[in-house]
């Protein structure tokens, strides 16, 4: 919290994602995608300064993997 400004400090999030084609032939494809959000596991406090909103906490570290098939 930055008490001089009366607001929270700016938040950041370090994310990474990658993908690879496991199989591709003519119009058929199999793709693997991986995404990691908030790698640093930094606690993000989001301040909405309005009448109907309050302070929220940003999403924690999360991992997502997708296997996509196209035909």
PDB file of N, CA, C and O in Angstrom:
ATOM      1  N   UNK A   1       0.846  -1.183   0.000  1.00  0.00           N
ATOM      2  CA  UNK A   1       0.000   0.000   0.000  1.00  0.00           C
ATOM      3  C   UNK A   1       0.879   1.231   0.000  1.00  0.00           C
ATOM      4  O   UNK A   1       1.824   1.325   0.783  1.00  0.00           O
ATOM      5  N   UNK A   2       0.579   2.159  -0.860  1.00  0.00           N
ATOM      6  CA  UNK A   2       1.280   3.440  -0.920  1.00  0.00           C
ATOM      7  C   UNK A   2       0.402   4.464  -0.210  1.00  0.00           C
ATOM      8  O   UNK A   2      -0.520   5.020  -0.807  1.00  0.00           O
ATOM      9  N   UNK A   3       0.692   4.713   1.078  1.00  0.00           N
ATOM     10  CA  UNK A   3      -0.155   5.594   1.880  1.00  0.00           C
ATOM     11  C   UNK A   3      -0.091   7.044   1.421  1.00  0.00           C
ATOM     12  O   UNK A   3      -1.052   7.790   1.606  1.00  0.00           O
ATOM     13  N   UNK A   4       1.036   7.461   0.820  1.00  0.00           N
ATOM     14  CA  UNK A   4       1.152   8.840   0.340  1.00  0.00           C
ATOM     15  C   UNK A   4       0.160   9.110  -0.793  1.00  0.00           C
ATOM     16  O   UNK A   4      -0.434  10.187  -0.854  1.00  0.00           O
ATOM     17  N   UNK A   5      -0.018   8.151  -1.675  1.00  0.00           N
ATOM     18  CA  UNK A   5      -0.959   8.295  -2.797  1.00  0.00           C
ATOM     19  C   UNK A   5      -2.358   7.827  -2.428  1.00  0.00           C
ATOM     20  O   UNK A   5      -3.327   8.180  -3.099  1.00  0.00           O
ATOM     21  N   UNK A   6      -2.471   7.032  -1.362  1.00  0.00           N
ATOM     22  CA  UNK A   6      -3.773   6.512  -0.968  1.00  0.00           C
ATOM     23  C   UNK A   6      -4.252   5.378  -1.858  1.00  0.00           C
ATOM     24  O   UNK A   6      -5.454   5.131  -1.959  1.00  0.00           O
ATOM     25  N   UNK A   7      -3.324   4.691  -2.500  1.00  0.00           N
ATOM     26  CA  UNK A   7      -3.675   3.596  -3.412  1.00  0.00           C
ATOM     27  C   UNK A   7      -2.690   2.450  -3.232  1.00  0.00           C
ATOM     28  O   UNK A   7      -1.636   2.614  -2.618  1.00  0.00           O
ATOM     29  N   UNK A   8      -3.040   1.302  -3.767  1.00  0.00           N
ATOM     30  CA  UNK A   8      -2.106   0.176  -3.753  1.00  0.00           C
ATOM     31  C   UNK A   8      -1.060   0.379  -4.837  1.00  0.00           C
ATOM     32  O   UNK A   8      -1.292   1.098  -5.808  1.00  0.00           O
ATOM     33  N   UNK A   9       0.103  -0.264  -4.663  1.00  0.00           N
ATOM     34  CA  UNK A   9       1.160  -0.188  -5.684  1.00  0.00           C
ATOM     35  C   UNK A   9       0.711  -0.922  -6.945  1.00  0.00           C
ATOM     36  O   UNK A   9      -0.158  -1.792  -6.877  1.00  0.00           O
ATOM     37  N   UNK A  10       1.295  -0.580  -8.098  1.00  0.00           N
ATOM     38  CA  UNK A  10       0.939  -1.290  -9.333  1.00  0.00           C
ATOM     39  C   UNK A  10       1.223  -2.795  -9.206  1.00  0.00           C
ATOM     40  O   UNK A  10       2.210  -3.194  -8.588  1.00  0.00           O
ATOM     41  N   UNK A  11       0.379  -3.597  -9.776  1.00  0.00           N
ATOM     42  CA  UNK A  11       0.515  -5.044  -9.711  1.00  0.00           C
ATOM     43  C   UNK A  11       1.159  -5.557 -10.998  1.00  0.00           C
ATOM     44  O   UNK A  11       1.111  -4.905 -12.041  1.00  0.00           O
ATOM     45  N   UNK A  12       1.760  -6.735 -10.898  1.00  0.00           N
ATOM     46  CA  UNK A  12       2.328  -7.367 -12.077  1.00  0.00           C
ATOM     47  C   UNK A  12       2.090  -8.867 -11.995  1.00  0.00           C
ATOM     48  O   UNK A  12       1.836  -9.417 -10.923  1.00  0.00           O
ATOM     49  N   UNK A  13       2.177  -9.505 -13.130  1.00  0.00           N
ATOM     50  CA  UNK A  13       2.053 -10.949 -13.195  1.00  0.00           C
ATOM     51  C   UNK A  13       2.961 -11.442 -14.307  1.00  0.00           C
ATOM     52  O   UNK A  13       2.930 -10.912 -15.417  1.00  0.00           O
ATOM     53  N   UNK A  14       3.768 -12.453 -14.016  1.00  0.00           N
ATOM     54  CA  UNK A  14       4.661 -13.041 -15.008  1.00  0.00           C
ATOM     55  C   UNK A  14       4.037 -14.345 -15.476  1.00  0.00           C
ATOM     56  O   UNK A  14       3.834 -15.264 -14.683  1.00  0.00           O
ATOM     57  N   UNK A  15       3.732 -14.425 -16.766  1.00  0.00           N
ATOM     58  CA  UNK A  15       3.067 -15.588 -17.343  1.00  0.00           C
ATOM     59  C   UNK A  15       3.952 -16.189 -18.434  1.00  0.00           C
ATOM     60  O   UNK A  15       4.779 -15.495 -19.025  1.00  0.00           O
ATOM     61  N   UNK A  16       3.773 -17.477 -18.694  1.00  0.00           N
ATOM     62  CA  UNK A  16       4.501 -18.146 -19.766  1.00  0.00           C
ATOM     63  C   UNK A  16       3.560 -19.133 -20.449  1.00  0.00           C
ATOM     64  O   UNK A  16       2.705 -19.745 -19.809  1.00  0.00           O
ATOM     65  N   UNK A  17       3.735 -19.275 -21.761  1.00  0.00           N
ATOM     66  CA  UNK A  17       2.931 -20.250 -22.491  1.00  0.00           C
ATOM     67  C   UNK A  17       3.741 -20.797 -23.660  1.00  0.00           C
ATOM     68  O   UNK A  17       4.641 -20.136 -24.178  1.00  0.00           O
ATOM     69  N   UNK A  18       3.401 -22.014 -24.061  1.00  0.00           N
ATOM     70  CA  UNK A  18       4.098 -22.659 -25.162  1.00  0.00           C
ATOM     71  C   UNK A  18       3.160 -23.678 -25.803  1.00  0.00           C
ATOM     72  O   UNK A  18       2.183 -24.114 -25.194  1.00  0.00           O
ATOM     73  N   UNK A  19       3.468 -24.042 -27.020  1.00  0.00           N
ATOM     74  CA  UNK A  19       2.670 -25.036 -27.723  1.00  0.00           C
ATOM     75  C   UNK A  19       3.519 -25.801 -28.717  1.00  0.00           C
ATOM     76  O   UNK A  19       4.533 -25.298 -29.202  1.00  0.00           O
ATOM     77  N   UNK A  20       3.104 -27.008 -29.014  1.00  0.00           N
ATOM     78  CA  UNK A  20       3.833 -27.837 -29.971  1.00  0.00           C
ATOM     79  C   UNK A  20       2.833 -28.685 -30.754  1.00  0.00           C
ATOM     80  O   UNK A  20       1.846 -29.172 -30.203  1.00  0.00           O
ATOM     81  N   UNK A  21       3.105 -28.851 -32.038  1.00  0.00           N
ATOM     82  CA  UNK A  21       2.299 -29.740 -32.871  1.00  0.00           C
ATOM     83  C   UNK A  21       2.820 -31.160 -32.679  1.00  0.00           C
ATOM     84  O   UNK A  21       3.961 -31.453 -33.037  1.00  0.00           O
ATOM     85  N   UNK A  22       2.005 -32.034 -32.124  1.00  0.00           N
ATOM     86  CA  UNK A  22       2.392 -33.425 -31.932  1.00  0.00           C
ATOM     87  C   UNK A  22       2.212 -34.230 -33.209  1.00  0.00           C
ATOM     88  O   UNK A  22       2.961 -35.167 -33.481  1.00  0.00           O
ATOM     89  N   UNK A  23       1.204 -33.848 -33.987  1.00  0.00           N
ATOM     90  CA  UNK A  23       0.924 -34.546 -35.238  1.00  0.00           C
ATOM     91  C   UNK A  23       0.257 -33.570 -36.190  1.00  0.00           C
ATOM     92  O   UNK A  23      -0.660 -32.848 -35.798  1.00  0.00           O
ATOM     93  N   UNK A  24       0.706 -33.542 -37.428  1.00  0.00           N
ATOM     94  CA  UNK A  24       0.069 -32.703 -38.442  1.00  0.00           C
ATOM     95  C   UNK A  24       0.240 -33.391 -39.795  1.00  0.00           C
ATOM     96  O   UNK A  24       1.359 -33.637 -40.246  1.00  0.00           O
ATOM     97  N   UNK A  25      -0.883 -33.692 -40.428  1.00  0.00           N
ATOM     98  CA  UNK A  25      -0.867 -34.310 -41.750  1.00  0.00           C
ATOM     99  C   UNK A  25      -2.142 -33.920 -42.468  1.00  0.00           C
ATOM    100  O   UNK A  25      -3.242 -34.139 -41.960  1.00  0.00           O
ATOM    101  N   UNK A  26      -1.995 -33.343 -43.648  1.00  0.00           N
ATOM    102  CA  UNK A  26      -3.099 -32.847 -44.453  1.00  0.00           C
ATOM    103  C   UNK A  26      -3.988 -31.934 -43.614  1.00  0.00           C
ATOM    104  O   UNK A  26      -3.536 -30.866 -43.200  1.00  0.00           O
ATOM    105  N   UNK A  27      -5.221 -32.313 -43.353  1.00  0.00           N
ATOM    106  CA  UNK A  27      -6.112 -31.433 -42.587  1.00  0.00           C
ATOM    107  C   UNK A  27      -6.334 -31.947 -41.157  1.00  0.00           C
ATOM    108  O   UNK A  27      -7.274 -31.519 -40.488  1.00  0.00           O
ATOM    109  N   UNK A  28      -5.471 -32.862 -40.686  1.00  0.00           N
ATOM    110  CA  UNK A  28      -5.565 -33.383 -39.321  1.00  0.00           C
ATOM    111  C   UNK A  28      -4.398 -32.855 -38.500  1.00  0.00           C
ATOM    112  O   UNK A  28      -3.269 -32.775 -38.983  1.00  0.00           O
ATOM    113  N   UNK A  29      -4.690 -32.491 -37.235  1.00  0.00           N
ATOM    114  CA  UNK A  29      -3.640 -31.961 -36.372  1.00  0.00           C
ATOM    115  C   UNK A  29      -3.931 -32.303 -34.923  1.00  0.00           C
ATOM    116  O   UNK A  29      -5.087 -32.391 -34.510  1.00  0.00           O
ATOM    117  N   UNK A  30      -2.864 -32.496 -34.158  1.00  0.00           N
ATOM    118  CA  UNK A  30      -2.944 -32.708 -32.720  1.00  0.00           C
ATOM    119  C   UNK A  30      -1.925 -31.771 -32.079  1.00  0.00           C
ATOM    120  O   UNK A  30      -0.726 -31.885 -32.336  1.00  0.00           O
ATOM    121  N   UNK A  31      -2.394 -30.857 -31.258  1.00  0.00           N
ATOM    122  CA  UNK A  31      -1.547 -29.813 -30.684  1.00  0.00           C
ATOM    123  C   UNK A  31      -1.632 -29.843 -29.158  1.00  0.00           C
ATOM    124  O   UNK A  31      -2.712 -30.001 -28.589  1.00  0.00           O
ATOM    125  N   UNK A  32      -0.477 -29.690 -28.505  1.00  0.00           N
ATOM    126  CA  UNK A  32      -0.406 -29.611 -27.046  1.00  0.00           C
ATOM    127  C   UNK A  32      -0.010 -28.183 -26.675  1.00  0.00           C
ATOM    128  O   UNK A  32       0.990 -27.664 -27.171  1.00  0.00           O
ATOM    129  N   UNK A  33      -0.790 -27.555 -25.808  1.00  0.00           N
ATOM    130  CA  UNK A  33      -0.521 -26.188 -25.357  1.00  0.00           C
ATOM    131  C   UNK A  33      -0.434 -26.181 -23.832  1.00  0.00           C
ATOM    132  O   UNK A  33      -1.225 -26.838 -23.155  1.00  0.00           O
ATOM    133  N   UNK A  34       0.541 -25.425 -23.292  1.00  0.00           N
ATOM    134  CA  UNK A  34       0.750 -25.318 -21.850  1.00  0.00           C
ATOM    135  C   UNK A  34       0.835 -23.843 -21.491  1.00  0.00           C
ATOM    136  O   UNK A  34       1.492 -23.067 -22.185  1.00  0.00           O
ATOM    137  N   UNK A  35       0.170 -23.454 -20.406  1.00  0.00           N
ATOM    138  CA  UNK A  35       0.218 -22.065 -19.941  1.00  0.00           C
ATOM    139  C   UNK A  35       0.330 -22.051 -18.428  1.00  0.00           C
ATOM    140  O   UNK A  35      -0.393 -22.770 -17.738  1.00  0.00           O
ATOM    141  N   UNK A  36       1.248 -21.221 -17.907  1.00  0.00           N
ATOM    142  CA  UNK A  36       1.399 -21.013 -16.475  1.00  0.00           C
ATOM    143  C   UNK A  36       1.197 -19.528 -16.220  1.00  0.00           C
ATOM    144  O   UNK A  36       1.868 -18.695 -16.828  1.00  0.00           O
ATOM    145  N   UNK A  37       0.287 -19.197 -15.337  1.00  0.00           N
ATOM    146  CA  UNK A  37      -0.009 -17.804 -14.993  1.00  0.00           C
ATOM    147  C   UNK A  37       0.532 -17.507 -13.598  1.00  0.00           C
ATOM    148  O   UNK A  37       0.482 -18.355 -12.707  1.00  0.00           O
ATOM    149  N   UNK A  38       1.048 -16.297 -13.420  1.00  0.00           N
ATOM    150  CA  UNK A  38       1.591 -15.808 -12.155  1.00  0.00           C
ATOM    151  C   UNK A  38       2.725 -16.710 -11.666  1.00  0.00           C
ATOM    152  O   UNK A  38       2.662 -17.261 -10.567  1.00  0.00           O
ATOM    153  N   UNK A  39       3.767 -16.854 -12.499  1.00  0.00           N
ATOM    154  CA  UNK A  39       4.923 -17.689 -12.173  1.00  0.00           C
ATOM    155  C   UNK A  39       5.585 -17.305 -10.857  1.00  0.00           C
ATOM    156  O   UNK A  39       6.054 -18.181 -10.130  1.00  0.00           O
ATOM    157  N   UNK A  40       5.634 -16.037 -10.540  1.00  0.00           N
ATOM    158  CA  UNK A  40       6.313 -15.575  -9.331  1.00  0.00           C
ATOM    159  C   UNK A  40       5.468 -15.747  -8.080  1.00  0.00           C
ATOM    160  O   UNK A  40       5.952 -15.515  -6.973  1.00  0.00           O
ATOM    161  N   UNK A  41       4.229 -16.146  -8.235  1.00  0.00           N
ATOM    162  CA  UNK A  41       3.274 -16.306  -7.130  1.00  0.00           C
ATOM    163  C   UNK A  41       3.189 -15.019  -6.299  1.00  0.00           C
ATOM    164  O   UNK A  41       3.070 -15.050  -5.074  1.00  0.00           O
ATOM    165  N   UNK A  42       3.255 -13.888  -7.012  1.00  0.00           N
ATOM    166  CA  UNK A  42       3.171 -12.566  -6.387  1.00  0.00           C
ATOM    167  C   UNK A  42       1.721 -12.278  -6.019  1.00  0.00           C
ATOM    168  O   UNK A  42       0.818 -12.486  -6.830  1.00  0.00           O
ATOM    169  N   UNK A  43       1.498 -11.804  -4.807  1.00  0.00           N
ATOM    170  CA  UNK A  43       0.154 -11.456  -4.366  1.00  0.00           C
ATOM    171  C   UNK A  43      -0.235 -10.111  -4.983  1.00  0.00           C
ATOM    172  O   UNK A  43       0.363  -9.085  -4.656  1.00  0.00           O
ATOM    173  N   UNK A  44      -1.212 -10.109  -5.856  1.00  0.00           N
ATOM    174  CA  UNK A  44      -1.673  -8.895  -6.520  1.00  0.00           C
ATOM    175  C   UNK A  44      -2.955  -8.405  -5.868  1.00  0.00           C
ATOM    176  O   UNK A  44      -3.951  -9.126  -5.810  1.00  0.00           O
ATOM    177  N   UNK A  45      -2.923  -7.172  -5.377  1.00  0.00           N
ATOM    178  CA  UNK A  45      -4.103  -6.547  -4.805  1.00  0.00           C
ATOM    179  C   UNK A  45      -4.612  -5.540  -5.822  1.00  0.00           C
ATOM    180  O   UNK A  45      -3.880  -4.637  -6.226  1.00  0.00           O
ATOM    181  N   UNK A  46      -5.853  -5.691  -6.234  1.00  0.00           N
ATOM    182  CA  UNK A  46      -6.440  -4.835  -7.255  1.00  0.00           C
ATOM    183  C   UNK A  46      -7.441  -3.917  -6.577  1.00  0.00           C
ATOM    184  O   UNK A  46      -8.360  -4.389  -5.909  1.00  0.00           O
ATOM    185  N   UNK A  47      -7.276  -2.620  -6.739  1.00  0.00           N
ATOM    186  CA  UNK A  47      -8.131  -1.652  -6.056  1.00  0.00           C
ATOM    187  C   UNK A  47      -9.076  -1.010  -7.067  1.00  0.00           C
ATOM    188  O   UNK A  47      -8.629  -0.336  -7.995  1.00  0.00           O
ATOM    189  N   UNK A  48     -10.367  -1.213  -6.893  1.00  0.00           N
ATOM    190  CA  UNK A  48     -11.376  -0.568  -7.718  1.00  0.00           C
ATOM    191  C   UNK A  48     -11.941   0.579  -6.890  1.00  0.00           C
ATOM    192  O   UNK A  48     -12.616   0.357  -5.885  1.00  0.00           O
ATOM    193  N   UNK A  49     -11.668   1.774  -7.310  1.00  0.00           N
ATOM    194  CA  UNK A  49     -12.084   2.941  -6.531  1.00  0.00           C
ATOM    195  C   UNK A  49     -13.414   3.472  -7.067  1.00  0.00           C
ATOM    196  O   UNK A  49     -13.449   4.462  -7.797  1.00  0.00           O
ATOM    197  N   UNK A  50     -14.499   2.806  -6.699  1.00  0.00           N
ATOM    198  CA  UNK A  50     -15.815   3.286  -7.095  1.00  0.00           C
ATOM    199  C   UNK A  50     -16.827   2.956  -6.007  1.00  0.00           C
ATOM    200  O   UNK A  50     -16.498   2.290  -5.025  1.00  0.00           O
ATOM    201  N   UNK A  51     -18.022   3.409  -6.178  1.00  0.00           N
ATOM    202  CA  UNK A  51     -19.073   3.243  -5.183  1.00  0.00           C
ATOM    203  C   UNK A  51     -19.475   1.778  -4.992  1.00  0.00           C
ATOM    204  O   UNK A  51     -19.759   1.364  -3.867  1.00  0.00           O
ATOM    205  N   UNK A  52     -19.504   0.987  -6.066  1.00  0.00           N
ATOM    206  CA  UNK A  52     -20.022  -0.370  -6.008  1.00  0.00           C
ATOM    207  C   UNK A  52     -18.941  -1.444  -6.022  1.00  0.00           C
ATOM    208  O   UNK A  52     -19.267  -2.628  -6.111  1.00  0.00           O
ATOM    209  N   UNK A  53     -17.675  -1.074  -5.937  1.00  0.00           N
ATOM    210  CA  UNK A  53     -16.589  -2.047  -5.991  1.00  0.00           C
ATOM    211  C   UNK A  53     -15.727  -1.944  -4.753  1.00  0.00           C
ATOM    212  O   UNK A  53     -15.803  -0.968  -4.006  1.00  0.00           O
ATOM    213  N   UNK A  54     -14.918  -2.945  -4.543  1.00  0.00           N
ATOM    214  CA  UNK A  54     -13.994  -2.957  -3.418  1.00  0.00           C
ATOM    215  C   UNK A  54     -12.637  -3.433  -3.876  1.00  0.00           C
ATOM    216  O   UNK A  54     -12.331  -3.424  -5.069  1.00  0.00           O
ATOM    217  N   UNK A  55     -11.834  -3.843  -2.936  1.00  0.00           N
ATOM    218  CA  UNK A  55     -10.503  -4.339  -3.242  1.00  0.00           C
ATOM    219  C   UNK A  55     -10.591  -5.833  -3.523  1.00  0.00           C
ATOM    220  O   UNK A  55     -11.277  -6.562  -2.807  1.00  0.00           O
ATOM    221  N   UNK A  56      -9.910  -6.283  -4.544  1.00  0.00           N
ATOM    222  CA  UNK A  56      -9.923  -7.699  -4.922  1.00  0.00           C
ATOM    223  C   UNK A  56      -8.495  -8.234  -4.935  1.00  0.00           C
ATOM    224  O   UNK A  56      -7.533  -7.471  -5.029  1.00  0.00           O
ATOM    225  N   UNK A  57      -8.375  -9.525  -4.840  1.00  0.00           N
ATOM    226  CA  UNK A  57      -7.088 -10.199  -4.890  1.00  0.00           C
ATOM    227  C   UNK A  57      -6.957 -10.856  -6.260  1.00  0.00           C
ATOM    228  O   UNK A  57      -7.881 -11.520  -6.728  1.00  0.00           O
ATOM    229  N   UNK A  58      -5.788 -10.665  -6.906  1.00  0.00           N
ATOM    230  CA  UNK A  58      -5.541 -11.260  -8.216  1.00  0.00           C
ATOM    231  C   UNK A  58      -5.424 -12.780  -8.119  1.00  0.00           C
ATOM    232  O   UNK A  58      -5.255 -13.329  -7.030  1.00  0.00           O
ATOM    233  N   UNK A  59      -5.513 -13.443  -9.245  1.00  0.00           N
ATOM    234  CA  UNK A  59      -5.476 -14.910  -9.283  1.00  0.00           C
ATOM    235  C   UNK A  59      -4.122 -15.440  -8.824  1.00  0.00           C
ATOM    236  O   UNK A  59      -3.090 -14.848  -9.142  1.00  0.00           O
ATOM    237  N   UNK A  60      -4.110 -16.547  -8.081  1.00  0.00           N
ATOM    238  CA  UNK A  60      -2.846 -17.161  -7.672  1.00  0.00           C
ATOM    239  C   UNK A  60      -2.201 -17.889  -8.848  1.00  0.00           C
ATOM    240  O   UNK A  60      -2.739 -17.882  -9.956  1.00  0.00           O
ATOM    241  N   UNK A  61      -1.058 -18.513  -8.613  1.00  0.00           N
ATOM    242  CA  UNK A  61      -0.387 -19.266  -9.680  1.00  0.00           C
ATOM    243  C   UNK A  61      -1.341 -20.339 -10.186  1.00  0.00           C
ATOM    244  O   UNK A  61      -2.005 -21.017  -9.402  1.00  0.00           O
ATOM    245  N   UNK A  62      -1.401 -20.484 -11.500  1.00  0.00           N
ATOM    246  CA  UNK A  62      -2.258 -21.518 -12.082  1.00  0.00           C
ATOM    247  C   UNK A  62      -1.566 -22.154 -13.280  1.00  0.00           C
ATOM    248  O   UNK A  62      -0.737 -21.529 -13.941  1.00  0.00           O
ATOM    249  N   UNK A  63      -1.916 -23.392 -13.544  1.00  0.00           N
ATOM    250  CA  UNK A  63      -1.323 -24.197 -14.618  1.00  0.00           C
ATOM    251  C   UNK A  63      -2.449 -24.728 -15.478  1.00  0.00           C
ATOM    252  O   UNK A  63      -3.461 -25.214 -14.972  1.00  0.00           O
ATOM    253  N   UNK A  64      -2.264 -24.630 -16.783  1.00  0.00           N
ATOM    254  CA  UNK A  64      -3.296 -25.088 -17.707  1.00  0.00           C
ATOM    255  C   UNK A  64      -2.631 -25.836 -18.847  1.00  0.00           C
ATOM    256  O   UNK A  64      -1.626 -25.380 -19.393  1.00  0.00           O
ATOM    257  N   UNK A  65      -3.193 -26.995 -19.210  1.00  0.00           N
ATOM    258  CA  UNK A  65      -2.687 -27.771 -20.333  1.00  0.00           C
ATOM    259  C   UNK A  65      -3.862 -28.140 -21.224  1.00  0.00           C
ATOM    260  O   UNK A  65      -4.901 -28.595 -20.747  1.00  0.00           O
ATOM    261  N   UNK A  66      -3.684 -27.938 -22.526  1.00  0.00           N
ATOM    262  CA  UNK A  66      -4.741 -28.234 -23.502  1.00  0.00           C
ATOM    263  C   UNK A  66      -4.227 -29.161 -24.580  1.00  0.00           C
ATOM    264  O   UNK A  66      -3.119 -28.983 -25.085  1.00  0.00           O
ATOM    265  N   UNK A  67      -5.008 -30.125 -24.923  1.00  0.00           N
ATOM    266  CA  UNK A  67      -4.722 -30.987 -26.055  1.00  0.00           C
ATOM    267  C   UNK A  67      -5.817 -30.742 -27.080  1.00  0.00           C
ATOM    268  O   UNK A  67      -6.987 -31.038 -26.835  1.00  0.00           O
ATOM    269  N   UNK A  68      -5.429 -30.197 -28.235  1.00  0.00           N
ATOM    270  CA  UNK A  68      -6.413 -29.839 -29.260  1.00  0.00           C
ATOM    271  C   UNK A  68      -6.272 -30.778 -30.456  1.00  0.00           C
ATOM    272  O   UNK A  68      -5.168 -31.083 -30.908  1.00  0.00           O
ATOM    273  N   UNK A  69      -7.419 -31.224 -30.950  1.00  0.00           N
ATOM    274  CA  UNK A  69      -7.458 -32.066 -32.140  1.00  0.00           C
ATOM    275  C   UNK A  69      -8.263 -31.356 -33.209  1.00  0.00           C
ATOM    276  O   UNK A  69      -9.363 -30.869 -32.947  1.00  0.00           O
ATOM    277  N   UNK A  70      -7.725 -31.297 -34.393  1.00  0.00           N
ATOM    278  CA  UNK A  70      -8.421 -30.689 -35.517  1.00  0.00           C
ATOM    279  C   UNK A  70      -8.511 -31.673 -36.671  1.00  0.00           C
ATOM    280  O   UNK A  70      -7.547 -32.372 -36.984  1.00  0.00           O
ATOM    281  N   UNK A  71      -9.674 -31.721 -37.297  1.00  0.00           N
ATOM    282  CA  UNK A  71      -9.854 -32.634 -38.442  1.00  0.00           C
ATOM    283  C   UNK A  71     -10.878 -32.098 -39.390  1.00  0.00           C
ATOM    284  O   UNK A  71     -11.164 -32.725 -40.410  1.00  0.00           O
TER     285      UNK A  71
END
